Amino acid sequence: MNRRDGGLRRGRPEQPKVDINTLEDIVCECGEKIFTQLARFKKIPALMSNTGKEQLYPIIITICAECGKQLLLQDAVKDSSGGGLQ
């Protein structure tokens, strides 16, 4: 980080170099390590929208590819020491 811009590239902090092969996998309680991302959408009424027009707000959810259980970030982080999701 001996850069004049304080380690920033185009306004973003430098990412640490991490070998992803050394990181722990998140595993569903069914044993699956593959997850799929899906989207739900919420309608933002025109009166609440910053554009004055009705808008859609996407909510990305992650589910287990095997059993369909939703992966919640707080569960994945809390359970990273013991493996599996609660």
N, C-alpha and C positions, 0 to 999 in steps of 0.2 A: 504494500500500500504506500509506496514511496512516490506516488503520483501527485502532481501539482493540484489536481482536482479533488484531493482527499480520498482517492480510491473510488470515485464515482465514474461510471461510464454512462454517458447519455442520461444522467439524472438518476441512475440506479446504482445501489451499492454493489461492489464486487461480490460474486458468489464464492463461497469457500469451495476448494477443490475436494470432492468427496468421491471415494471409490464405492459405487453403488453395490458392488459385489460383497462388501463388508457390512451392509446394512441389514437389519432384521426385517423379514417379511411380515406383513399383516396377514393373519390366518383367521378365517371364519371358524366358528365353533363346529361347523360340519367338516372342517379340514381343508377347504378350498382356499387357494391363494389368488384366484382370479376374480376381479370385480368389474362390474359394468357401470358406466355412468349414464343416467337418464335425466330428463328434465321435466319438472312440473312448471306450470306457468300460473302466475297471479295477474289479474287485471288491475291496473291502476286507473281509477276513474279520472276523467278529464279535469275535474276540479282539484284533484290532488297531484296531478302530473305537472312537471316543470315546463312542459311544452303547451299545456292547455288542451291536449288531445289525449284520448284514451291510449294507454300503453300496456305492453305485456312485460312482466318481470319474471325472468327465468330463475328457477331454483334447481340447482344441480344436486341430484342425489346419487349415491353410490350403493349398489346392491351386489350381493354375492352371486356369481355366475351359476353356482350350483343350486343353492337353496332359496335364493331370492331375499334373504334377510338384509335389511338396510344397514349399511356401515355408518355409524355415527362417529365423528371425529373424537369426541370425548371418550367413547368406549375404546377406540383403537389406541389412543394415547395412554389411557389409564391402564389398559391391559397389555401394553407392549412388553412388560416384564414376564408375564405368565403365558403368553400365547393364547390364541383363540379370542373370540368376542363373547361378551356376557349377554 
